[in-house]
Amino acid sequence: MKKIVLILAVGLMTLGLQAQEKKAAITFETDVIDYGDVAHGGDGTREFKFTNTGDAPLVISKAYSTCGCTVPSPPKDPIAPGESDVIKVKYDTNRSPGPIRKTITVYTNASAEPYTLKIKGTLLPASN
């Protein structure tokens, strides 16, 4: 009987320790950046600002866009709890004019599900 009580006590303590496991969390200032009207050949670089609101280091393992015209550049080093950083996004403004609607997918250790960021705007025709 003592063995059973001891095993149950150790099991409950293990569950309690697992519940207190530290975890990273990411909070973006915004998940959509509106470029507005962008001149052909203009500056296509913007930044998604975020903070690690968790209590463990945040690691961004992958960030990508489905279009080669949009290139995200996440930080390479872990972000400490409470610290902020940015994911830079460069949109190629030397393309055909028209609407800009792109999605960036971000994988982190904060969630098994990826985060979705979006850029939008209008690329203006080249001036002659």
C-alpha positions as CSV (number, residue, x, y, z in Angstrom):
1,M,0.0,0.0,0.0
2,K,2.9,2.4,0.8
3,K,4.4,1.8,-2.6
4,I,1.1,2.7,-4.3
5,V,0.8,5.9,-2.3
6,L,4.5,6.8,-3.0
7,I,4.0,6.2,-6.8
8,L,0.8,8.3,-6.8
9,A,2.6,11.2,-4.9
10,V,5.6,11.1,-7.3
11,G,3.2,11.1,-10.3
12,L,1.3,14.1,-9.0
13,M,4.5,16.0,-8.4
14,T,5.7,15.3,-11.9
15,L,2.4,16.6,-13.4
16,G,2.8,19.8,-11.3
17,L,6.3,20.3,-12.6
18,Q,5.2,19.8,-16.2
19,A,2.3,22.3,-15.8
20,Q,4.9,25.0,-14.7
21,E,7.0,24.5,-17.8
22,K,8.2,27.8,-19.3
23,K,7.0,28.7,-22.7
24,A,7.6,31.4,-25.3
25,A,4.8,33.6,-26.6
26,I,4.8,36.0,-29.5
27,T,2.7,39.1,-29.7
28,F,2.8,41.2,-32.9
29,E,1.9,44.9,-32.9
30,T,0.0,44.2,-36.1
31,D,-0.4,41.3,-38.4
32,V,-1.2,43.4,-41.5
33,I,1.0,46.2,-43.0
34,D,-0.6,48.5,-45.5
35,Y,2.0,49.8,-47.9
36,G,-0.5,52.3,-49.3
37,D,0.5,53.6,-52.7
38,V,4.1,52.6,-53.5
39,A,6.1,54.1,-56.3
40,H,7.5,51.7,-58.9
41,G,11.1,51.0,-57.8
42,G,10.4,52.5,-54.4
43,D,11.3,51.3,-51.0
44,G,9.6,47.9,-50.5
45,T,11.0,47.2,-47.0
46,R,8.7,47.2,-43.9
47,E,8.9,45.6,-40.4
48,F,6.6,43.6,-38.4
49,K,7.4,44.4,-34.7
50,F,6.8,41.8,-32.1
51,T,7.5,41.0,-28.4
52,N,8.2,37.8,-26.6
53,T,5.4,37.9,-24.0
54,G,6.3,34.4,-22.7
55,D,8.7,33.3,-20.0
56,A,11.1,31.3,-22.2
57,P,13.3,32.4,-25.2
58,L,11.5,32.7,-28.5
59,V,12.9,31.1,-31.5
60,I,11.7,31.8,-35.0
61,S,12.5,28.7,-37.0
62,K,11.2,29.7,-40.4
63,A,9.5,32.6,-42.1
64,Y,8.5,32.4,-45.8
65,S,6.2,33.8,-48.4
66,T,4.6,31.8,-51.2
67,C,5.8,34.4,-53.7
68,G,9.5,35.1,-54.5
69,C,8.6,38.8,-54.8
70,T,8.2,39.0,-51.0
71,V,11.2,38.1,-48.8
72,P,10.9,37.9,-45.0
73,S,14.0,38.2,-42.8
74,P,13.4,37.1,-39.2
75,P,16.0,37.5,-36.5
76,K,18.4,34.6,-36.3
77,D,19.0,34.7,-32.5
78,P,16.5,33.7,-29.8
79,I,14.5,36.6,-28.3
80,A,14.6,36.8,-24.5
81,P,11.3,37.0,-22.5
82,G,10.1,40.6,-22.5
83,E,12.4,41.6,-25.4
84,S,11.2,42.9,-28.8
85,D,12.5,42.5,-32.3
86,V,11.3,42.7,-36.0
87,I,10.7,40.5,-39.0
88,K,11.8,42.6,-42.0
89,V,9.8,42.1,-45.2
90,K,11.1,43.2,-48.6
91,Y,8.6,43.5,-51.4
92,D,10.1,43.8,-55.0
93,T,8.7,47.1,-56.3
94,N,10.2,46.6,-59.8
95,R,7.2,44.4,-60.8
96,S,4.1,45.1,-62.8
97,P,1.8,47.7,-61.2
98,G,-1.3,46.7,-59.4
99,P,-2.5,45.5,-56.0
100,I,-0.2,44.1,-53.5
101,R,-1.6,41.2,-51.5
102,K,0.9,38.8,-50.0
103,T,1.1,36.4,-47.0
104,I,4.1,35.6,-44.8
105,T,4.0,32.4,-42.7
106,V,6.0,32.4,-39.5
107,Y,6.9,29.3,-37.5
108,T,8.1,29.6,-33.9
109,N,8.5,27.6,-30.7
110,A,5.6,29.5,-29.2
111,S,2.9,27.5,-31.0
112,A,2.6,24.4,-33.1
113,E,0.4,26.5,-35.5
114,P,2.2,29.1,-37.7
115,Y,1.4,32.8,-37.5
116,T,0.1,34.5,-40.6
117,L,1.2,38.0,-41.5
118,K,0.0,40.0,-44.5
119,I,1.1,43.0,-46.6
120,K,-1.2,44.9,-48.8
121,G,-1.1,48.1,-50.9
122,T,-0.9,49.3,-54.5
123,L,2.2,49.3,-56.7
124,L,2.0,52.4,-59.0
125,P,3.1,52.4,-62.6
126,A,6.6,53.5,-63.5
127,S,6.7,57.2,-64.4
128,N,8.3,58.0,-67.8
